[in-house]
Amino acid sequence: MMVPIWRCIVFALAALAISKTLCAQAITVVLLGTGSPEPAIDRFGPATLVEAGGQRFLIDAGRGVTQRLWQHSLRIGEISTVFLTHLHSDHTVGLPDLWLSGWLQTRFGRRASPLRVLGPTGTAALVRGLRDAYTGDLRARPESAALDSAAAVEGQDVEEGVVYDRGGVRVTTFNVDHGSPPIPAVGYRVDFGGRSVVVSGDTRPSENLIRFARGADLVVHEVMAFFPEAQSAPATRRIVASHTSPEQAGRVFAAVNPKLAVFTHVSLVAVPERRQTLLDSILPWTRRTHSGRVVIGEDLMTIIVGDTIEVRRRSDNIR
């Protein structure tokens, strides 16, 4: 028996509406930068874009964050909130560019409200320093004669707990351990529509991270890979001790049991000719301690967290 065409149309529209609703309840994560302090062209400084409930914000603003946003077809000015995991330069050096270039009245800027920067102790002081450093620049621009609110940047120190709760999107910060001597360092958990994403920031294995990450769908975690002989130098031992090895990360993932774990802040402690071998070893080493799904992040990789988790790699097309 033939089905009336109008019924086909109704069924198609209903399916489309359901699909849109499911997408609306998803969290989308874009790894803008997955690198370390090394000035590599394929891995820019740490920066993660999170989109949920019609809202967008960044976690960290490392080197090249504005270029990656623009490659991702987003105006810099569309970002008005940044969460910092800690204040090391590789996580913050892109902040003045994000602030000032995002405010410019151009096709890539046009931010309409102050840029808010939240992070651990010292964040407010960092932002005050940026304002002082660039006051002359702002005053020299005719369009900023009044230094209106759109050109402003605001800093706020946060403590462990919920630091953002708007439109169904909740962001919780938790303390992590970025080595000795201890520095203020945090990770973030984003919850929306029954989905959850955790971003570790820089940390060595952290029981507190495990506690806050339990039940998360996606864990984005730093990693530092090295060959055993790399620890012969005291300076290298100190750096390695402040981060998480693949095997250690596997134990963290096994305790949290996310649907997907993704490595970012990919640090390779090796001479150039052995770097690819080291990179290729990260997943096998991780699987020694965790049997779940793990991916090595790449710049402009997109992860869509819905009923399932979809990973999309960026094409080679550069705008």
Secondary structure, DSSP 4 states (H G I P E B T S, - for coil): -PPPHHHHHHHHHHHHHHHHHHHHT-EEEEEEE---SS--SSS-SSEEEEEETTEEEEE---TTHHHHHHHTT--GGG--EEE-S---HHHHTTHHHHHHHHHSSSTT----SPEEEEESTTHHHHHHHHHHHHHHHHHHSGGGTT--GGG-EEEEE--SEEEEEETTEEEEEEE----SS----EEEEEEETTEEEEE--S-SS-HHHHHHHTT-SEEEEEEEEE-GGGGGSHHHHHHHTTS--HHHHHHHHHHH--SEEEEEEEEEES-GGGHHHHHHHHHHHHTTT--S-EEE--TTEEEEESSSEEEEPPPS---
